[in-house]
């Protein structure tokens, strides 16, 4: 079991904010899996860890510390005993229920075009870091994207993998997608790198 207080103390010092939209979609996932009592328990535990937060006051346009945003995932995993698959599915759920995501990506007819302007989309959610398309190989059916300037907690790597998977499925209209994290800022790399592969 992780030392939640130590993690909370570290993450609340993170320099960078995210729109409340990201937090709200995570909260809806908790509500779906654990019910309203689960939402209250998560808020109680966050407060217990010294995070002064009232869930009902967070709107989609509220900017909140991304360290605290990430902490909510870590705490949820601990108190609800979630598996890595649950965290992955949180990412998928967040993509599918995000109004911003579906509105922005709905304009694109090709995955290459969408990924080429991924950083513009990233900045709708975050006031730090960047997301870039490193490589796109139509013939061999893969793409590589890099997430730079983002390092909160390793669990977010799994959530973002689920998020990217859901996005690729939408853009390619294909559910036969494989997303692998090939580099990680938590494992001796300066950035996160994800390889997206598809078969048709």
N, C-alpha and C positions, 0 to 999 in steps of 0.2 A: 504493500500500500504506500502511495506517495505521501510525503509530508505536505499536506494541503496548505498549512499556514505559511510554510517557507515559499511555496510556489506562489501563493497569493501576494506575499510581500514583494516578491520579485516582479510579478506580472503587473502589479498596479503602478510600477515605476516605468513601464514601457512608454516610449515616446512615439505616439502615433494614434490616430483616431479612425474609427469606422462609422459609417451610417448605422442608425438604429435598425434599419431594414435587416441587416445581417443578424443582429441580436434577436429581432422579432421572429425571424424564420426558425432560429434555433429553439426559441421558446415554444413555438407551435409544435415542434417535433417532440419536446418534452411533454407537452399537453396531450399529444396524440398517444404517446407510449405510456406515460405515467399518470395521466389525468390531472385534474386541477390541484389535487393534493400534492402531486409531484412538483408542480410549478411553485406552490407555496413552500415546499421543503427546500427547493433549490434557492429561492430567495432568502429563506431563513439561514441556510448554510453560508451563503455569500456574505450576509450581514455579520454572521458569527465570525467570519474570517477577516472582518474589518473593512469590508467593501460596502460603502454607504450607497445602496442602490435600491430603487423602488421600481419594480418591473412595469407597473401600470403607467409610469411617467415617461417611459421610453417610446417614442414614436418612430416611424420609418425615417424621418428626417433629422432625428436627434443624432448628434455626433458624440460617441462615447469612446473611452480609451480602449484600444484593441486588446491590450493586455487583460483588461477586465472581461471583455468579450470572450477572449480565449479561455480565461479562467472558468467561465460558465460551463464550457465543454468538459474541462478537467474535473470540475466538481460533480457534474452530472454523471460522468463515468464512474466516479468513486461511490457516490451515494445510491445510484441505481444499479451498480454492478454491470454496466454496459460492456459489451465486447467490442473488439475493433470493427466487427461487421456493423454494429449499431452506429459507431462513429462514421463509418463509410456511408451508411444509409442516411445519416444526418446530413451529410454533404449533398447527397442526391435529392433529399427532401428540400433542403434549402434552395437549391437551384430551381426545382420545379414549382416552389411556392413564392419565389421572389418576383414581385411585380416589376422591379427595375430590370432584372435579368431577361425576363421573357419579352418585355417591351423592346429593349435594345436589340436582342438577338433576333427578334421577329422580323427585323428589316433585312437580314442577310440571307442570301440564297446559297452561299458557298462557305464552307468551313475555312478555307484559306483566307478569304476576305475578312471574315469575322475575327480570326486569330491575328491578322495583320494589324488590326486596330484594337487589340485586346487591352492595351494600356489605357486607351481612352475610356473603356468600360471600367477598368480597375479603378480609375480615378473618380468614378461616380460613387464608389464605395469607400475608398480609403484616401487619406490625405498624406500618405507616405508610400514608399516602395514603388515598384513597377512590375509589369507583366509584359513579356515580349515573346514574339514568335522567333525562335532560333532557326528552325528548319521545317520545311514542308515538302514531302516527297509523295506526289500523287501516284507515281508509278509503283512504288513499293508500299504505298498506303500507310504512311506514318507522318506524324508531326511532332515537333519538340518545342515545348514552351518553357520559359524560365521565369521564375518569381524571385525578384531581387529586393533586398531591403526589408524582408519579412522574417522575423525569428521570434516566436513567442513560446510555443510548446510543441513537442513532436506529435501530439494528438491531432493538431491542426493539419499536419501533413496528410493524415488519413482522411480527415473531413474534406480537405481540398481535392484529394484524389476522387472522392465520391462526387464532388461538385463538378469537376472537369469531365468525369464520365457521363454525367447526366447532360452536360452541355454538348459534348461530342455526339451523343445519341440524338439530340434534337437537331443539330446542324447537319448531321449525315443521314438523318432519318434511318438509323441503323442501330440495333441493339447489340450487335456483335462487336463490342468495343473493349479494348484492353488498355488500361492506363497504368503505367509503372512510374514510380518516382526513381529516377536514375541518379540524381544527385540531391543532397539534402544539406541545408545550412546547419543542421544539428549533428552532421557527420562529416566534418572536415571539408566542407565546401562553402564557398561564399554566397551561394544561392541554392534555391530549389529548382530542380529540373524534372519535367514530366514528359514521358514519351507516350503519345496517343497512337494506337495501332487499330486498324480496321481491316476487314476481309472482303468487303464488297462495296 
